[in-house]
Amino acid sequence: MESIETRVLAKVTRRLLPLLIVSYFIAYLDRINIGLAALTMNKDLGFSATVFGWGAGIFFLGYFIFEVPSNIALERFGARRWIFRIMLSWGVMSSAMAFISGNASFFLVRFLLGAAEAGFFPGIILYLTYWFPASHRARIVGYFMAAIPVSSFIGAPVSGYLLGLDGIAGLKGWQWLFILEGIPAILLSFVVLAYLTDRPETAGWLHDEERAWLVGRLREERSHREAIVKFTLGQALGNPRVLLLGLVYFGIVAANYGFSFWLPQIIKAFGGVSNLETGFITAIPYAAGTVAMVFWGLRSDRTRERKWHVAIPILVAAAGLALSALTGDPVLKMTLLTVGGLGIFAVLPCFWTLPTAFLSGTAAAGGIALINSIGNLAGFVGPYGMGYIKDATGGFAFGLLFIAVLAVVSLVTVLALGHDAALESRAATRAAE
């Protein structure tokens, strides 16, 4: 007979996860589609590699400034209304990218896009802790974050196709790309407002017995966690472990966005590749990353091991990126970049089990947002560093080595930090009794 745990969590997963995955799919596509747009936009607007890297990365400065306040607002006002606000505003700003005309407007709109989207990802990570016990969290976060590679796997060829709409209604192809890929976020924001449920306590789509079990299980886990360690918001924001996890995430994000924003231009530099073909080739590492992300998250939950499930894929990412810098052969370089992408995406769901194991309530809202905001500063450092090094050296090799070194810093830090598995295992055992 099916256990109540299996039945309830299956129902919650079916109800919430598809909408969250689609929302993040659109969010990530609107964040990185600039990489494909750059294939023609940079020439049309006269952007150097440094200017493009700065504009791609300045998104994360706006994101950093508003990240923690946004996540605290979500905790206060509820996920449904706050995620609606985030999605509506980022959809508008994403479409507004079609009307930039030079360096200043490029930097301004990218900054505002980051400010608009701030809080979405850490808000969803926080939201998932409202609905899923710790023992299920890596796989659920893995399913959710699979939207990252899937958005690029699907979005890269689509973006490549949209670049071909050049001249329709007097607009460039890259302008159509931003307009048409910004509209779905606006439309989906109203679906979120109508469909999302803030907390299990108000889930009318669960039976009374199911709701009581889920609320009780999550309350038991929280009580256990807080019996070991309980932080106020201020303590969480100043906690050394939180700050060091931010450093770990910094290296992961630097590798991710250095890779994502520049991959289309690396492929284009092979020579003899059309924009559409570039989109399809760009999709290859993301296809591998999707499989790795889901498999590795499931494995981490099954073994209840976290530290090595974070460390090993970081090592794979660093090795793939570094070795790809040492070869000029297009096939070998793409193979190694695919290995690097596989490691980058596999680590993401497992990483987020580390802070959610010891933070709860408002401290979790602030702590998760702080880790994400520190990490996403690397979204500026990685792309800008790649662009600056490209202009200085004329190639991508040293830029790839740069982001590989940042990944190694993450690896060393996470091995030094470790992870207290008791924060999860004892809670799960007691809650199941």
ZIWOPE-V220564 format. One record per helix or strand of 3 or more residues. SS is the DSSP state (h for helix, s for strand). FROM is the first residue (numbers start at 0). LEN is the number of residues. If there is no record, write none. Layout:
ss=SS from=FROM len=LEN
ss=SS from=FROM len=LEN
This chain:
ss=h from=3 len=29
ss=h from=33 len=12
ss=h from=48 len=29
ss=h from=78 len=21
ss=h from=102 len=15
ss=h from=119 len=10
ss=h from=133 len=32
ss=h from=167 len=3
ss=h from=172 len=23
ss=h from=199 len=3
ss=h from=207 len=21
ss=h from=232 len=6
ss=h from=239 len=29
ss=h from=274 len=29
ss=h from=306 len=18
ss=h from=329 len=27
ss=h from=360 len=33
ss=h from=396 len=21
ss=h from=421 len=11
